[in-house]
Amino acid sequence: MNVPEKFRYTADHEWILVEGDVATVGITDHAQDELTDIVFVELPEVGRECEKEEAIAVVESVKAASDIYAPITGEILEGNEALEDDPALINTDPHLGGWIFKIKITDAADVEALMDADAYKAHIGG
């Protein structure tokens, strides 16, 4: 499994990459592997305020539909519209092209509370 060191992780298998006061969010390589072929992504509404751990988006695969949770409290700034035409980007490139949304960070402590790469590897048994 690919678990980039510079990301933070949730127990629900979302990753977060912080750049200034904006965080990019997607699902982990482990999660996309478990879901298998992703066929649809419902992006969150831009401008929506959300609370940490709130269901904010949906990823559907040939196996199941899964809620995507906000890893931090903040405002949705952007959704990855490329996923509307090619949801399989999450399968082929989960950590770059397959990002799902960007969120404005309102509390840096939310980010610090997330798992680092080593803790996430232990969480998934790696």
C-alpha positions, -999 to 999 in steps of 0.1 A, spaced: 0 0 0 11 35 -8 10 57 23 27 91 16 46 104 46 35 141 40 -2 133 45 -23 129 76 -50 102 78 -84 94 94 -96 61 108 -122 62 80 -94 61 54 -94 97 42 -61 115 36 -55 152 40 -27 173 26 -22 207 41 -10 237 21 -12 269 41 -48 272 54 -62 249 27 -64 211 29 -69 187 0 -88 156 9 -92 122 -8 -94 85 1 -64 64 7 -48 38 -16 -60 12 9 -96 24 7 -98 25 -31 -83 -10 -32 -110 -22 -8 -138 -5 -28 -124 -17 -62 -137 -1 -94 -151 34 -85 -179 43 -109 -194 75 -94 -184 104 -70 -208 128 -54 -188 160 -47 -196 183 -17 -212 216 -24 -187 245 -27 -193 270 1 -208 244 25 -197 247 61 -190 213 76 -181 198 109 -153 174 115 -165 138 109 -196 150 90 -206 129 59 -197 153 31 -194 133 -2 -201 98 -16 -179 74 -35 -197 45 -53 -179 15 -66 -192 -17 -82 -192 -32 -47 -207 -4 -25 -214 32 -18 -193 48 9 -197 81 27 -166 104 27 -163 123 60 -148 157 65 -116 151 84 -116 186 98 -141 214 104 -141 240 77 -156 254 45 -156 235 12 -136 255 -13 -136 232 -44 -146 198 -56 -125 178 -81 -147 181 -111 -125 158 -131 -140 130 -111 -174 136 -126 -161 125 -160 -136 100 -147 -143 87 -112 -117 59 -118 -90 86 -112 -94 76 -75 -84 41 -84 -55 50 -107 -41 80 -88 -57 82 -53 -32 107 -39 -29 132 -67 -54 133 -96 -80 115 -75 -84 141 -47 -120 147 -39 -123 182 -23 -105 211 -8 -115 226 25 -105 258 44 -89 249 77 -106 266 106 -87 249 135 -52 236 130 -57 213 161 -81 192 139 -52 185 116 -28 177 144 -53 152 158 -51 130 127 -28 100 122 6 104 107 17 78 80 32 54 106 0 54 127 -21 49 96 1 20 84 -4 4 119 -42 11 117 -45 -9 84 -22 -36 96 8 -26 74 
